[in-house]
Amino acid sequence: MTNLDADRKLVAVLCADVAGYSRMIGEDEEGTLAALAAHMTELVEPAIAGHRGRIVKTTGDGFLAEFASPIAAAHAALAIQEGLRSRNVDVPETRKQRLRIGITLGDVKVRDGDIFGDAVNVAARLQSLAEPGGVYTSAAVVDQLRGHITFAWEDLGEKTLKNIARPVRVYRLAAVGEKTAPPTGTAEPRRRMPRLIIGALITGVMATAALVAVVAYGLLDSIAPPIASPSVPPTSRPALQVRPSVAVLPLVNQSGDPANDYFSDGVTEDIINALGRFSSLTVMAYNATLPYKGKAARPVDVGRELGVRYLIEGSVRRAADRVRISIRLTDSDQGILLWSERFEEQLKDVFALQDAITRRVAGTLAANLTRVEEQRALAEPPDNLDAYDLVLRGRAELRRNTRSGNREARLYFEKAMQLDPKYAAAYAGLGLAYQDMATLGWTEFPEDMLARSEELAGRALSLDPDNLDAHQLLSQVHTMQLQYDRALVEIDRALLLNPSDAASHSQRGAILLWAGRLEEAVAALETAFTLNPNLGPQEAFALGLAYYSLRRHDDAARFLEREALRNPDFIFFPVLLAATYGQLGRTADAERMAETVRHRLPVFDPQTFGSRFQNRAHHDYLIEGLRKAGLS
C-alpha cells in the first residue's frame, strides 16, 4: 500500500520579496539585480543556513525557505532584516532594497525539492501584508515563540487572506528592544494601537491537578488602572542601581468589594517577600511601594522615583469560588511591557491558595527577570562588563548546550573571578560548566571535571553559605556520582533557601527519576515547568523520560515533540522519541528518529543510555523501546 504521508512534513515556511522591486528594475535593472544578488549571497543565504534552514527556491524578487523550527525561522528573519538595515545605511532612499517577510508553521507536501500546501500560501499572504522591513507571522508561529524572551510581537488581529478559507491571526514580529512600529516612510496598515508583548509560557505543559494552572494570555489590557505618582521630592530620588532591582506595586482589588483588599494586599506583600529570597534581585520593601496604591503615573516616572529597573503591576479578582491574579512586568526605563501572565485557581482554603499562587508568581517572575537581565548583559559592549554581567553572559552561553558555548562560559566565569575573587556566583558558574563537560561527554576526563566542580562548589559555599547555585551544583555532582541520597540532601537545602526556584525543583525531579521514585519525579518536574516554562532541554528530557518510564507514552510524545522543536540541536530528544514511538507502535516515526540518531550520533550506545537508573527494570524498559525503534 502506498504511504500517502511519506512526502509530507511539518515545517516553518518563510516567504520574502523585495518591496518596490518592479520600480527599481525599471529605473536601473543592472544595478538592482547586482544588489539583490549580493544581498542573497552575503546575507540571506548565510543567515538561513546558519539557522539550519533551506532555500526552496528563488522567485526573481524574493525567495521561499523552510525551517525545521519556527524559532529558527524567526531568528533568521530578524537577522536578515537587521542585516539589510545595516547594508542600506549609505544607499540612496530610492535604491534601498527592503524585504517583506511572512512566516507560518504548517504541513506541506514535498515534490522534487519544492514544497506545496496551505502553509506556503499563508506565508505568501502574510508577506504581502507586511510593510517593507517587517516580519509578519501567524499565531502558530507565535505559540512556539512564547517563553523566548528574545522575541517581541504585536497582535494585529485576525485577517482574511486571499484564497485562505479561514481568518488568520497576524502578528508583527521584532527582537526585544526593537520597536514593532513600521519603519519611517513606509505604509502602515490600519490597526489598533501598538501593543508590545513578550512570550511568557510554553503552551501545553502537563500539570497535576494540585498545581495552580498557569495560562499565558496576550497583553492584559485592563489589568489595572494606570499607576500614579505620589508626591516625592525630586532630591529624594535614588540613583538607578547596577544590579536588577524590582518594585512590586500594590495589586489592584478588582473584586468589586473593598473588603477583599486584605487579600490583594496580602498577595502583594507575599510576592515581595518571595522575590526577596532570590539573591540575584534587589526588591523594594512593601512600605516603599504602598504610597502608589490607587494612584496613576507613568512607569518611567515610578521607576525613576523608586530607583528600580523593573516594575511589577497586577490585579486580583475573586468571583464566586475562583480567584484570578494577573501580573505584568515592565521595563521602567523604556516603559515597555516585557511579560504578562494570569494565574487562576478554584478558591478553597484562601490562605493556602494565597501561599500557592505567591510561590508560582514569584518563581515565574524571577525566571523571566533572569532571562531579561541576560539579554541586557549580552547587549553590553565587551569592555563595559562587571563581574555580575560576566556571570550573566556565562549562564547564557551555558544554556546553548554546545561545546563552544561551554568554552565561552568558562572564560566569562574566570574573568568574573579575576574581577571579584569573592563573588560566589562566578565559582558556582564555573563549576557548573565543568559539570556539563562531564555530563555531556565533552571531556576525556569526566571524573576530573566532576572533582573540579565539587571543589568550586565548596569554594562558593565558603564565600556564601546560602548560595543557591552552589547547593544545586553539589547536588548535580552527587547525582553524577550516583549518590542520590547526598544529592537530595543538597537540593532540599536549596529549596529551603528558596521554595520558588524552578531549577531546584527540576533538579530534585531528576534525582527522584534516577532513584526510581517516578511519580514524585513527575510532580517535582511539572512544578518546575509551572514555575519556569523556559527550562532547558536537559530538564525537559528528564520530564519526558519520567513520562516514558511511567508508560505515559502519549504524554511523553506530545511533550518531547514540542521540546524538540524548541531545542532542535539537543540530540537526546530524538533518542527518547525513538523509544517512545517504538512503544506506541508508530513504526515509521520510530525508524525516522532512529535514523536521525545514527546520523547525528554515530557512536550512540543504547546499553549505556539511561544507565543512571537505580532500578534495573526502568533501564531495561528504556532499552526495550530503543530496540523496537531499531536502535540496538
N, C-alpha and C positions, 0 to 999 in steps of 0.2 A: 504494500500500500504506500502511496506517495505521502510524504510528510508535508502537509500544506504550510506548516510553520517553520520549515527548515530555512527559508530565505527571508525571515522576518526577525527584527530585533528592536529593542527599546534603546533609543539614543536621544541625546540632546542635539537639536538641529539649529544651526546658526546660519542665517541668511543676511547678506550685506550687499549694498550697492552704493555707488558714488552719487551724491546729490548734485544735480545740475550738470550731469555728465554730457548730455546732448549739446547744451550750450557751449561747454568748454571744447568739445570736439569741433563744433562749427567755427569757433574762434581760432583754435590752434590745435589741429589734430595731432601733429607730430609731437609737440610738447606735452599734450595731455596723455598720450599713450606712453611716452617715455617716463613721465612722472608716476603714472599708475604702475607700470612695470617695476619701477624702483621701490615703490611702497610695498608691492606684493613680495618682492624678493628680499628686501632688507627688513621689513617689519611684520607683515601679515603672516607669511609662511613660517618664520621662526616662532612667532607668538603662538600659532596654532599647534605646531609640532612640539613646542615646549610645554604645552598643556595636554599632550597626548591626544590631540585631535587630528583630523584628516580633512584636507580639502577635497570634496567630492568632485566639484567641477567649478570652472570659472564661467562667467556669463557676459563677458565683454566689459561691462561696467561694474561687475561685482563678483561674488563667489558664494558657493554653498559649502558648508563644512559640517562635520558630525563629530561628536564627542561621546565618550562612554559615560561622562559625568556632567550634569548641568552646572556643578560648581566650577569644574574646569572650563566649561564654555563661557561662564560669566567672567572668570578671571581673564581668559584670553580676550574677550570682547573689550573689557575695560582697559587692558594693556594696549590693545590696538588703538583705541580712541585716544588714550593718553599719548601714545607714540605719535599719532598723526598731529595732535595739537602741538607737540614739540617741533615736528618737522615743518609745520605750517607757519611758524613764528615769523620768518623773514620772507614769506611768499606773499605777493600782492593778493588782495582780497578776492579778486575775480578769478584767480588761478588756484586758490586753495581747494584741495580735494578733501571733502568731508564724507565720511561713511555714515549711512543709516543702517543700524543693525537690529535684527529681530531674533529672539531665541525662544524655543519651546522644547518640551520634553514629550516624546510620544513614540508610538510604534510605527516603524517604516518597513517597506518591502525593498529588498536588495536585489538588483539585477545588473550584472555586468559592471559592478563597481558603483553604479548610480543608486540613489535612494528615492522612493516614491511614497506617497501617502498623505493623509491629513496633516501630519506633523510638519511636513515640508511646506504645505500650503499655508498653515497657520504662521510659521516663521516668516514666510514671504509677506504675508499681510501685516504682521507686526512691524517688519522692516519698513513697509510703505507708510505706516503711521508715524514712525519715529522722525524726529527732527534731525537735521544734519549734525553729526557729532553725538547723537543719542543712541542709547541701547534700550529697547523695549522687550519685555518678557511676558510670558503667560504666568498664570497662577501656579501651574505645575512646576515651573522653574523656581518660583519664589518659595514654594513649600519646601524645596530641597535646600534653599539658602538660609532658611530660618535657623538661628543658632550660630551663624557665622558672622561674627562681629565686624568682619572686613567689608560687608556689603550694606548699602542703604538703598531704599527704594521708595517710590511714591505711587500710591494706588490711584490709577486714573479711571477706575470704574469699569463696568462691562461695556464692550464694544461689539457691534455687529460687523463681522468681517465678510468680505465678498466671497461667495461660494463656500462659506463655512456655515453649517446648519445651525449651530448653537452659538449664543453670545460667548465671548471670551473676555475674562477679566484681565486687564492690561496694567502693567507696572513699568514705570521708568526706573531704570537701574543706575546706580552710581556707586563709587567707592566711598567708604567712610571719610568724612571731611570734605567731600566734593559736593558742590551744590547740584541738586537734581533739576533745577530750572534749566531750560534750553539756553544754548549759547546766545550771546547778544547778536541781534541781527537775523535771527532765524525765526521762522514762523512757529508760533506756539498754538497747539490745538486748544479748543475751548474746553475747559475743565474746571474742577473745583480748586480751591486754594491749595498750595503745595502742602503736603504732609510728609514729613521725613520720618521713617521708621527703621529700626534695626531688627533683623530677625532674632527671635529670642528662644525658640523652642523647636526641637526636632519632633515632628508630629508622629504620633502612633506608638510611643514607647509604652509597653505594657506596665501597668501599676497594680499593686494589690489593693483590695477593697478598703483596707485600713488606712491607706495613704491618701492624703489630700490630692485630688485630681488637679493637675496643672495644665491649663489650656491657654495656648498662645492666641491672642487676638491681634488685630491690626493696631491702629492708633486708637487710644482711648480718648475720644473726642470730648466727652463731658465728665472726665474722671473727677474733676474738682473745679471749683471756681478759681479764677486767676489769683495767684498769691500776691499779697501786697505787703508793702514795706512799712513797718512801724518806724517811728522816728528814731533814727540813730545818728548821733553827731558825726559829721564827716571825719573828725580827728580820731574817732574811736574805731575806724575800720582797720581790721588787721590785714597784714600782707598775705597774699596767697601763698600757701605752703608748697614746698617742692614735692613732697610725697602725697599720694592720693588722699584727699580729705573730702568728707561727705557730711551733709546735713540732712536729717530726716525731718521734713516739715510735718506738723500735726495732720494726721489723716482726717479727712472730712467725713463727718457722720451724715450719710445720705439716706438714713432710715426714716426720716420724717418725724422722728421722736427725739427731742433733746435729752430724754432720759437715757438714751443709748450712747451719749457722749463718753461715758466711762469706758465703753468697750473700744471705741476708736482711739481714745487717748491711751488706753492700756496697751493696745497693739502697737501704737507709735513708740511708746517707751520700751516695750519689749524688743522691737526691731532694733532700736538704738543700742540696747544692751547686748543683743545677739551679735550685731555687727562689730561692736567693740571688742569682741573676742577674737576677731581676725587681726592678727598683729600687723598685717600689711596695710591696714587702714587707720586713718585718723578720723574719729567720729565725734561730731559736736554733741554736747550734752543736751538732754531734753529741755532743760531750762533755757538754753540758748536759743532754741527754736520756738518755744512756746509763744513768744510775742507775735509770731506770724500767724497764729491761729485765726482764721476767719478774715484775714487781710488779703489785699491784692497788690501785686507788684511784679515787675519783670524778673525772670530767673537770673538775668545778668546782674541786676541790682542786688538781689538777695545774696547771690554768691559772693559779690564784692564786699558786701557788708559783713558777712559771716566769715569771709576769708576761706571759702571752700571751692573745690573744683567741681564737685558733683552735688546735685540736689535730688532728693527722693520725695516725690509727692504721691498722693493717692486718696482713696476713699474707701469707706466701709459701708456696706448696705446689708441690713438684716431685714428679711421678709419671711414671715411665717416660720418655717423650720429650716431655713437656709441662710447662709451668710456668704457674701461675696466681697473680697478685698481686691481692689485694683491698684496697681503700682506702676509708676513710670520713673525712669532715670534720665536726668537731663544734664548735659554739659553746660554749666553755668557761664563759662567764658563765652561760648558761642550761642547759647540759647537753643541748642539743638537737642531734640529728643533722641536718646541713644537706645532705649529699650523700654518695652511696656509689657505687662502681663496681668492676668486675672487669676485669682485663687478662689475656688468656690467649694463649699462642702456643706453637708447637712449639719444642722445645729442640734447637738445633743447635750453634751457636757460643755457649757460655754467656756469654762476656764481651760479644760483640756484642749478644746478646739483652738483657743487663743494661743496656747503654747505650741500646738502642732503647726498652725499657719505661720506663726512667728519664725519657727525654725526653717520652714521651707522658703519663706520670703527672704530671710537673711542669707541662707545658703545660695539661693539663686542670684540675689543681688551681688553678693561678694564674688561669685563666679563671673558674672558679667562685668563687674568693675575691674576684675583682674585682666580680662581679655581687652577691655578698653585701654587700660594702662599699658599693656604690652604693645598694642598698636601705636600708642603715643610714643613709647620708647623707641620703636622701630623707625619712627619718622624723625627722630632727633639726629642732628649731624653727629658723625662719629667722634668728633673732638669735644663734644658737649655732653658726655655721658658720665654721670657719677656712679658710684657703686650700686645704688639701687636700680638705676636704669640698665646697667650692665647685667644685673641679675635677671631683670625682666626680659632682656634680649636673649639671655641664655635659656630661660624657660621656654620662650617662643621657639628657639631653634630645636630644643629637645622635643617639642611637640611635633616636629616634622617627621620624627621617627625614621631618619636617614643617617647613614654614616657621616656624610658631610655636615649635616645639622648637628650631630653629636660632637664632631670635632670643633665646629664653631662655638657651640655652647661651652665646651671646656675652656676655650680661650677667653670667653666673656667672664666666666666664673673666676678664672685665675686672675684676670685683670682686676675684677672687683675685690678679690682678696688682697691684691697688692695695694689698692687704693684705701681699703679699710680692713686691716688684718683682724679686727674684732667683729666683723659682720657675719653672724652665724648663718644667714640665709645663703651666702656665697659658698660656704663649706658644704652645706647640705645640697646645694645645686650641683656642685662638682661631684659629690658622692653619688648623686642620682645619675649623672652622666656615665660614671664608671659602672654603676649597676646596670644601666641599659646596655652598655657594651657587652657585659656578661650574659644578660638575658637574651639579647637579640643576635648573639653569635658574631659580634664584631671584633673579637679578640681571640688570640690563640691561648690566652692565659686567663680564663674566666675566674678561676679561684683567686688569682692575684687581684683582679679587679674588684671582686667582692670584698676581699680583705681591705683594699684601699677605701671602698665605700664605707665599710664599718668603721674604719679609723676616722674618716671625715665626719661621719655622723656623730661619733663620740666627741670630736673636737667642737662641732656645732653645739652640742648639748652642754659642753663645759663653758661655752660662752653665753648660752641662753638655754637653761634647763626646760623652758616651756616652748622651745622652737618646734612647731608642728611638723615642718618638713623633715627635721632630723628624726623624730619619732616614726614618721611614715617610712623614711629611708631604712632605718633599722629593721622595721617590720618586713620590708621587702627583701632585705638581705637574709633575714632568718627564713623567709619563705623559700628563697632560692636554695638555702641550705637544708630545706625540708624539715625545719624546726618550727612546726606550725604552732605549738603551744607558746613558744617565745614570741613568735610573730604576732599572735593575738594579744599578748600582754602589751606589746609596744603600741599596736594600733588602738587598743582600748584606752591607753594613756592619751593618745592623740584625740580620741573622741571625748574624753573628759575635758580636755583643754578647749575643744570646740565641737559641740554636738551637731553643728550645722555644716560641717566641712564635707563636701561631696567626695573628695579624694580619699578621705579616711574611711567613709562608708564603702567606697568601691574597693579599697584595699582589703577591708575586713571581709567583703563578699568573696574576693579572690582566695583568701586564705581558707575560708569555710568551704569553698568549692573543692580545693585540692584535698582538704581534710575529709571530704565525703559528706559534709552536712549541707546537702543540696538545697533543701527548702529554705534554710536560713541564709544560704548564699544568695539565692534569688531575691529574697526580701531585702537584704543589705544592698545588693547591686541596683535593684529597682529604686530604692530610696536614693541612692547616689545619682541616678539619672533623673530623678524627680528634682533633686536639688540643683543639679547642673546638667542640662541636656547636652552640653558641649564636651563631655568627657571624651577622651581619646580612643583610638582603635583598640588598644590593649584592654581597656575597661569594657568596651563593647564586646570584644572577643570573650571575655570571662562570662558576661551575662548570656551570650549566645551559647557557650559551652554548657552553662548551667541548665538552660532550657533543654538542650540536646540530651544531657545526662538524665534529666527527669522524664525523658520520652515526650517532651512537649515540642515535637518536631515542626509543627506548623508555626508555632510561636518563634522557634529558632530561625526558620527560613525567612519569615517576614522581617524579623529584626535584623538578621545578618544581611539580607539583600539591601535594605536601606542603608546600613552602615557601610557596606561595600561601595555603594555609590558615593558616600561622603568621604571615604578613605580608599580610593582605588589602588593606591600603592601598597597597602597592607596585605602581604601575601597570605597570611594565615586565615583571612576571611574565605578565599576560595577553598582552602583545605577543609575548613569546618563545614562550608556549604556543600562540598562534595560528599562528606559523610552524612549530612542531613538529608540531601536529595537521595542518597543511597538508601537510607532507612525509610524514606517516603515512597520509594519505588519510582521516583522520577528519573528514569534511567538516562534519558538524553541530557538532562540538566546535570546529572552527576558526572557523566562522561565529559561534558564540556568543562566543568570545574576541574576535573582530574587532569585534563589536557593543559589547562591554564597552569596548574601546579607543576606539571612536568616541564613546561616551557620556562616558567619563571624561577623554579626552584629544583633544578635537576638533581640535586643531592638529597632531596627530601627522603627521610626515613620514617615510614609510618609506625614502626615499632617503638621509636623513641618519642614520637609526638604524644604529648599528654602524659608523659611518664612521671609527672609530679603527683599524680593521683595516689593517695594513700590506700584507697580501696582498689585492689586489682581488678575487680569486676567492672568498675567505671572505665578503667583504661581499656579493658578488653572490648567493652561496648563501643568505644570510640574507634578502635581498630576494625571492628566488625563493619561499621558504617563506611570506613575508608576502603575496606576490601570490596564491599558492594559497589563502590564507585570505580573500582579498578585500580586503586592505589594500594598495592601490596608488595 
